[in-house]
Amino acid sequence: MSGDFESTRRRLTTKQAETVSRLTRCAVEVLRENGFAGLTVRLVAARAGVAPATAYTYFSSKEHLVAEVFWRRLSAMPTDDVVSGDRSTRVVDVLRSVALLVSDEPELAAAVTTALLGRDPDVVHLRARIGLEIRKRLLDAMGDEPDDDLLEALEMLYAGALLRAGMGYDSYGHIADRLEISARMLLP
């Protein structure tokens, strides 16, 4: 079954997957208009044309909903773009693509930072999936010579950089540039 039919909570039928997709699309629209503070699952449900109870069967909180939006975007990013060039270039390409994933949507980017720091069990689960996906991409970029210490340093680097951008200390574009400089310092 494709990733579109999986949820944090359960596998989805085609109709359920369409509802979840509609809810995630509408969540981004509501975020653009109201920011994270104004986002509610009820408001998203109304925008999507579903009952609030239906929305809550898929999403336990607004943090869960926003984390799902980020997860879907990350998992939809192509992985075959990072196959050429030397090891450093491949790793930098992965870090840049993750850093710029929501860079053109400031309300979503800020919401993702807040949401992924949440303690909701569904967010914790998605945060782990997101981390594993980024780890997999970094490992693929590192090639035949993975180094556990280097991998952990790169993970800490991107996590700190994205938190810094999400807190508004710098733009995502500048953070992506700084990630490249810092990663190249770490990479042999």
C-alpha positions in Angstrom: 0.0 0.0 0.0 1.4 3.5 -0.8 2.3 6.1 1.8 -0.8 8.0 1.0 -2.8 5.2 2.6 -0.9 5.1 5.8 -1.6 7.3 8.8 0.0 7.7 12.2 -3.0 6.0 13.6 -3.9 3.3 11.0 -4.0 2.3 7.3 -6.5 4.2 5.2 -9.0 3.3 2.5 -8.9 5.3 -0.7 -11.8 7.5 0.6 -10.2 8.1 3.9 -6.9 8.9 2.3 -8.7 11.5 0.2 -10.2 13.0 3.3 -6.8 13.2 5.0 -5.2 14.8 1.9 -8.0 17.4 1.9 -7.5 18.1 5.6 -3.8 18.6 5.1 -4.3 20.9 2.1 -6.8 22.9 4.0 -4.5 23.1 7.1 -1.9 24.9 4.9 -4.6 27.3 3.7 -5.8 28.1 7.2 -2.1 28.5 8.3 -1.5 31.0 5.5 -4.5 33.1 6.7 -4.4 32.7 10.5 -0.9 31.5 11.5 -0.4 28.6 13.9 -2.1 30.5 16.8 -5.3 30.7 14.7 -5.2 27.1 13.5 -7.7 24.7 14.9 -8.6 21.2 13.8 -12.3 22.4 13.8 -11.5 25.3 11.5 -9.6 23.0 9.1 -12.4 20.5 9.2 -14.9 23.2 8.3 -12.7 24.3 5.4 -12.3 20.7 4.2 -16.1 20.1 4.4 -15.9 17.4 7.0 -17.3 17.1 10.5 -14.9 18.0 13.3 -15.3 14.5 14.8 -14.1 13.0 11.4 -11.1 15.3 11.5 -10.3 14.2 15.0 -10.4 10.5 14.0 -7.3 11.3 11.9 -5.6 14.0 13.8 -5.3 14.2 17.6 -4.2 17.8 17.6 -3.2 20.7 15.4 0.4 19.8 16.1 -0.3 16.3 14.7 -2.0 17.8 11.7 1.0 20.2 10.9 3.5 17.4 11.5 1.6 15.3 9.0 1.8 18.1 6.5 5.6 18.2 6.9 5.9 14.4 6.8 3.9 14.3 3.5 6.1 17.0 1.9 9.3 15.3 3.0 8.3 11.9 1.9 7.2 13.3 -1.5 10.6 14.9 -2.1 12.5 13.0 -4.8 15.4 10.9 -3.6 17.0 10.4 -6.9 18.1 14.0 -7.2 21.1 13.3 -4.9 23.0 10.7 -6.8 25.8 12.6 -8.6 28.7 14.6 -7.4 31.2 13.9 -4.7 30.1 12.8 -1.2 30.2 16.3 0.3 28.1 17.7 -2.5 25.5 14.9 -2.2 25.3 15.4 1.6 25.0 19.2 1.2 22.2 18.6 -1.4 20.2 16.6 1.1 20.7 19.2 3.9 19.7 22.0 1.5 16.6 20.3 0.3 15.4 19.6 3.8 16.2 23.2 4.9 14.3 24.7 2.0 11.3 22.3 2.1 9.0 24.8 3.6 11.1 28.0 3.1 8.6 29.7 0.8 5.8 29.3 3.3 6.7 31.2 6.5 3.5 30.4 8.4 3.9 26.7 7.7 7.6 26.8 8.5 7.0 28.4 11.9 4.1 26.0 12.6 6.2 23.0 11.7 8.9 24.1 14.2 6.3 24.4 17.0 4.4 21.3 16.1 7.4 19.0 15.9 8.5 20.0 19.4 5.2 18.8 20.8 4.7 15.8 23.1 1.5 14.5 21.5 2.2 10.7 20.9 1.2 11.0 17.3 3.7 13.9 16.8 6.4 11.9 18.6 5.7 9.1 16.1 5.9 11.4 13.1 9.0 13.1 14.4 10.7 9.7 14.6 9.6 8.9 11.0 10.8 12.3 9.8 14.2 11.8 11.5 14.5 8.3 10.0 13.7 9.5 6.5 16.3 12.3 6.8 18.8 9.8 8.2 18.2 7.5 5.3 18.7 10.3 2.8 21.9 11.3 4.5 23.2 7.7 4.6 22.4 7.3 0.9 24.3 10.5 0.2 27.3 9.4 2.3 27.6 6.3 0.1 29.6 3.2 0.9 31.5 4.8 3.8 28.9 5.8 6.5 30.5 7.1 9.6 28.1 7.0 12.6 29.8 10.0 14.4 29.6 12.1 11.2 26.0 11.1 10.6 25.0 12.1 14.1 26.9 15.4 13.8 25.1 16.1 10.5 21.7 15.3 12.1 22.5 17.7 15.0 23.6 20.3 12.5 20.3 20.2 10.4 18.1 19.9 13.5 19.7 23.0 15.1 19.7 24.9 11.9 16.0 24.3 11.3 15.1 25.2 14.9 17.1 28.4 14.5 15.2 29.2 11.3 11.9 28.2 12.8 12.5 30.5 15.7 12.9 33.4 13.3 16.6 34.0 13.9 17.4 33.8 10.2 15.7 33.0 6.9 15.6 29.5 5.6 17.6 30.5 2.6 20.4 31.8 4.7 20.2 28.8 7.0 20.6 26.5 4.0 23.7 28.5 3.0 25.1 28.2 6.6 24.3 24.5 6.6 26.4 24.0 3.5 29.3 25.9 5.0 29.1 24.0 8.3 28.6 20.6 6.6 31.6 21.1 4.4 33.7 21.8 7.5 32.6 18.5 9.0 33.0 16.4 5.8 36.4 15.1 5.0 
